[in-house]
Amino acid sequence: MKCIFCFMFLIGFVVSAQQSNTTISGTITSEGKPVAFASIYVKSGIQGIDTDENGAYSLNVPLGEITLVVKYQGYLTQSKKITVTPGANQTINFSLTEDALGLDQIVVTATRNQITKKEAPVIVNVLTSKLFRATESISLADGLDYQPGVRVETNCQNCGFTQVRLNGLGGQYTQVLVNSRPVFSALNGVYGLEQIPVSIIDRVEVVRSGGSALFGSNAIAGTVNIITKEPVNNSWDISSYLGYIDGQTPDRVVNMNASIVNEALTTGVTVYGMYRNRGAYDANDDGFSEITELTNNSLGAKAFIKPNDNSKIGIDFTAINEYRRGGDQLDLSPQFTDVTEQLDHNTIFAGLDYELFNDARTNSLTAYVSVQNTDRGSYYGGLGGGRTHADSIAANNAFGSTKDMAVVAGVKFIHNFKNNDILITGIEYQMNDTKDVINGYNRLIDQTVNNYGLYGQYEWKPTERFTALLGARLDYVDVDGYYTIEDIESSSEVNETVLSPRITLLYNISDVIQFRGGYARGFRAPQAFNEDLHIASVGGEQSFVILSDDLESEFSNAFTASLNFTKTFNKTQANFLAEGFYTTLKNPFTIVSTGTPLPNGSILEETRNGEGAYVAGTNLELTVSPNSALFFQGGITIQKSVYKEDQLLFESDGSVVGEDDVILEEFPRSPNVYGFIMANWEMIDDLRLDVTANYTGTMVVPHIISDTGYMELVDTDDFFDMNIKLTYHFDPMDAFHVEVSGGVQNIFNSYQDDFDSGAGRDSTYIYGPNQPRTVYVGLKFGDF
């Protein structure tokens, strides 16, 4: 009798188990090929698993009506509703379609949390390795402007200083992040865009307009988030590039990448490195360079370890050594030349993250610390061709040194509510300590900035169609700065508390049309070192910028609104974006050229508060992919950057008859129209054609006349910079791939043709594309 009872109990237990769960299995493929390690899970459930190397999965699921969701980076998310009955195992297969438009790509910069581009309440543009390959980009500066509202410009003939402009605002208004941390200091912003090789970059996320509620004080124009490569599988590759600028100046690059991940996917490490050697280029045969001589050695690594299912430790490290020099007689020591700007940077970025989750993944806690340290030797010397005893003394005194350190540490907490709302809160400490010394000029920048931030953000989703992002950041900023040049001194002692609110709305008008709108407030405290304090050469003498004693903080109010149309017509994926932006600036920082010579002959410029300004415009972007072999993207920005009152740009001292103040109504170096195009065509199997181009409209550029020191305003021509590249891929054996490529950058040689000449030139009088026609070849091989 007991045996019968036990047997009946066992049958009941098995039936009960069958009634509560059953098994779903199948394969996930794309164009007939298995998709390994794709994620498949039950929507609003806790069941989930990754496919194996053959794209197969088997998953226990609850009974009733469920929705299976499949996600994999680079492919459109798919879902299927099925009814699960007791004891009836089912086979459910998925065929994924490539996400040509990147709408399901995961981004982190929009909300400081992982979210797909399509679901993000703010517009996020993502630059991937695919774009960097198509444009044959070597550094971040080469490929950053292939998106609407973004321009990268070169601002110095002697040193090649670059900056990125978002929505018409200068580089100092853009917050550059490394792995979501603001350790890219103001000093790094002067040369850093050309120092970071694309070989170490996984992707770059760009958010236009204000983001101060999340990332701090300098995100007035937007945020550029550089995310370095992570280990995802076992791979390695070596690539090389050889280009000839204008057919004469060599540019040589070698890259190396390798990563390894264990079978359980609990540990992994990737390493990367780059060597670059570029010669100097003289555009007008005057013996002075327009493109600097440059050597870059970069090495980095990124690793993770998962101690258990609910925690992850991440470590990243990048070391960059870069030497650059411009001017004349580059084979001589700098003090024996007419003009030399020489920089030797040693920069280290390092970061440590610890993430902790609960079992249901509704709570996560992240603690992090990141550090940047730069040790720089510099030489800024100009003799104007003279060889007097005084010239020699001045030349020997032009050596300088800079030490710069940035530290970011914080804790972030995320809670996911059952109704899909998300709460993010955090505290963050930012420190930047800079000491820049040129003893010969009695030049000193000694500054420490401490920023204590507290932020909160609530993502409210009352319906599936509507999302509101409400956030604010409270910053306490302490700036202690002392600045001197010769016998002129100024200081910056700032202690202020600033609240920066942010609100963003997303409304899905229909399945194909989305509306986004938002407001953000931002600020910048008076501080250096930044783009404004770059040292330039004019008339053979150095120009220095110093902060005005009564310089006040700068504030912004940024408004955006956009419509996004996305639709698939048969196999054609299409997306159209129309975005409007309007940003007002109160007390904008403006450099005024006084024309006043210092005792050592240098020229003094001063940063003052302007009378207010605004930037308004429209970004338009169209993306079309008829099939996996063809892709087209184009964008244009139409905008105006205007001072609310005429802005003083050059202050005459009245010593020269006919020399008046120079007044400007619109921002200098800011074209009203600019844009880009990009087309990729898989012509036949393994043969690819890439065509890319940038358009820069006319703009007003200040030009200091070396003979008089007087400033004139020049209306520039427009430029169309077009590139073409062919790539052939073949596989000599299993797990060994080869790519051979070649092409022409700036094929029409659209390049500035009125550079200043000689030792007395205005080195900041440079605009347009960053290099003339360049022919190149490339080779890449490995298991990638």
Residue, then its C-alpha position, 0 to 999 in steps of 0.5 A: m500500500k505504501c509503495i502504491f502511495c509513493f508511486m501515485f505521489l511521484i506521478g503527481f509530482v511529475v505532472s505538477a512539474q510538467q504543468s508549471n514548466t516545459t522546454i522551448s528549443g531551437t536555433i537562431t540564424s542570420e542569412g542561414k548562418p548560426v548566431a552564436f551567443a545571442s540572448i533569448y529570454v522571456k519578456s517580463g520573466i526571469q528565464g533567459i539563456d545565450t545560444d551556443e556556438n552553433g546558435a542553438y538554445s534550450l530554455n525552460v519556460p512557464l505555461g501559458e502565453i509568453t513572449l520570447v525575445v531575441k537580442y544580439q548586438g548588430y541585429l534587429t531585436q525579434s520577438k514571438k508570442i507563443t502559447v505553452t501547454p503542459g508536456a508539449n515541448q516546442t521548437i521555435n527558430f529565429s532568423l535575425t536581420e542585420d540592424a543596418l541603422g543601429l536602432d537596437q544598438i545598446v548605448v549608455t550616454a543617453t541615460r547613464n544606463q544601458i538602453t537601445k538607441k530607439e528607446a533612448p529619450v535623447i538622440v544618440n549618434v554612434l560611431t563604430s569601427k565600421l565608420f572608422r574603417a570606411t573613412e580610414s581614420i587613424s585617430l579620433a579626430d579623423g572620423l568624429d565629424y561624420q554625423p550631423g551637428v559635429r565639426v572637427e577643426t584644426n586651429c594651429q599650423n605650428c602644433g596641429f591643435t584640434q577641437v570638436r564643435l557640437n551644434g555650433l559651439g566651441g570645443q570648450y563647451t563639449q564634455v569628452l568622456v573616456n569609458s563614461r568618466p570625465v577624466f579627459s581634462a581641459l589640457n587633454g582637450v587641446y591635443g587629445l582628439e588626435q592622440i587617441p587611436v581608433s584601434i583602441i576604440d569600440r565605439v563613440e557615443v555622441v549626445r548633442s545639446g546639454g547633458s549637465a544633469l548627468f556628467g557635470s559642468n562642461a556638457i553645454a554643447g553635448t557629450v562625446n563618450i569614447i568607449t574602448k574595446e572590451p574582450v568579447n571573444n578570442s581574436w587577434d589582428i595586426s594592421s598597417y597603413l601607409g599614406y602620402i600626404d600630397g604625394q610627398t609626406p609619409d604617414r606610417v601606422v601599425n596597429m595590434n589588437a588581441s583578446i582572450v575570453n574563457e569558455a565560461l565567459t567569466t574572465g577576459v582581457t583585450v590588449y591593443g597598441m599603435y605606432r604612428n610616424r608622420g612627417a611634417y608637411d609644408a603646403n606653400d613651400d615657405g619652409f614652415s609646416e602646416i601639418t606637424e611632424l608626429t610620433n605616437n606610441s599607444l598601448g592599452a588593455k581592458a579586462f573583466i572578471k565575474p566573481n559570481d553571477n551578480s557581480k563584475i569587476g572591470i579594469d582599463f588602462t591606456a598609455i599614450n606617448e606622443y611627440r609633435r613638432g611644427g615650424d621650420q628647420l625641424d632637424l635643428s634643436p628648437q632654440f636655433t629655429d625661427v619658429t617652433e612649437q614642440l610638445d612631448h606628451n606622456t599620458i596615462f588613463a586608468g579606471l576600476d569599476y565594480e558592479l553588483f546586482n541582485d538576483a532579479r536584476t532590479n537593483s544595481l550598484t556601481a562604484y568606480v574610480s578613474v585617473q588621468n595623468t599627463d606629463r608634458g614637455s613643451y617649447y613655444g619659441g618664435l624669433g621672427g628670423g632674428r639672430t640678435h643676442a636678445d633673440s637667443i636669450a628669448a629662444n632659450n627661455a621658451f622651454g616649458s613643462t606641464k603636469d596635469m592630473a584628473v581624478v573621478a570617483g563615484v557611486k551610482f545606484i539604479h533601481n528598476f521598478k515593476n512598472n518599468d520606471i527607472l531611478i538613477t542616483g549617484i554621487e561623484y567627485q571630480m578633481n583636476d590639478t594643472k601646473d603649466v610653467i614657462n620660466g623664460y616668459n614668467r608664465l605660470i598656470d597653477q590651478t586646482v578644481n574640485n567638483y562635488g556632484l550629486y545627481g538624480q534621474y527618474e525615467w517615467k514610463p506611464t505608457e508604452r508610447f510615452t517616456a519622461l526623463l526628469g533629472a538634476r545635478l547639484d554641483y559644488v565647484d571650488v576653483d583655486g587658480y593663479y595665472t601670470i605672464e611677465d608682470i601681469e597677474s590674475s587669479s580665479e577663486v570660485n566657490e559656488t553651488v549650481l543646480s542643473p536641471r534636465i527634462t527630456l520627453l519621448y513620445n511614440i506618435s506611431d510605430v514609425i514616428q517618434f517625437r523627442g523634446g528636452y531642456a537642460r541647463g549648464f554652466r562653466a566656471p572660470q578656469a584654465f587650462n583649455e583651448d582658449l589658453h593655447i599658445a599661438s605664434v603671431g608675427g614671430e612672437q608668442s600670444f598668451v591668453i590670460l583670464s580677466d580678474d572679474l571673469e564670471s561663470e558662464f551659464s546656458n539654457a539648451f532646448t531641443a526638439s526632433l522628429n524621427f521617422t523609421k520604417t522598413f519597406n520590404k527589405t529596405q530600412a530607412n530613417f529620417l531625423a529632423e532636429g531643432f536646437y536653441t541654446t542661449l549663453k549668459n556671460p559667454f567666455t570670449i577672447v579679446s586680442t588687445g594687441t598690447p605687447l608684453p615686456n618680452g615682446s609677446i602679445l597679450e590676449e584676455t578672456r572676458n565675459g561677453e554680452g550674451a549669445y545664442v546658437a540656433g539651427t536644424n540637424l537633418e539626417l537620412t539613412v537608407s539601407p536597401n539590403s545588407a550590401l548597400f548603405f547610405q547616410g547623409g546629414i546637414t546642419i543649418q545654424k547660426s551662432v550669434y552674439k546678442e550684442d556686437q562682440l569686441l574681438f580686437e581692442s585697438d590701443g589707438s596708437v595707429v591711425g585708422e586702426d579701429d576696434v574689430i567688432l563681430e556679430e556672429f561667432p568666428r570659425s562657425p559656418n552656417v552650413y556643414g554636413f557629411i555623406m557616407a556610402n558603403w557598397e559590397m560590390i561582390d563577395d569580399l570586395r567593398l567600396d566606401v565613399t565618404a565626404n564632408y562639406t564645410g560652408t563659408m565662415v568668418v575667420p580672424h586673421i592677425i596681420s603680422d606686420t602691424g598686429y592688426m586684425e582683419l576678418v576673412d570670409t572663407d571659401d567653402f570646402f568639399d572633402m571627399n574620400i574613396k576606399l576599396t577593400y578586398h577580403f580573403d581567407p587563406m585558411d580557417a581562422f586566418h583572414v586578410e584584408v587589403s585596402g587602398g584609397v584616396q582622401n580628399i580626392f579633389n584636393s579641397y584645401q586652404d590656399d592662402f596660408d600665411s608665410g614665413a616666421g611672422r605668420d599668424s599660426t592660428y589662420i588655418y581652416g578647412p580640411n585637415q589635410p590635402r589629397t592623400v593616397y594610401v594603402g593598408l593591410k590587415f591580417g589575423d583572426f578577426 
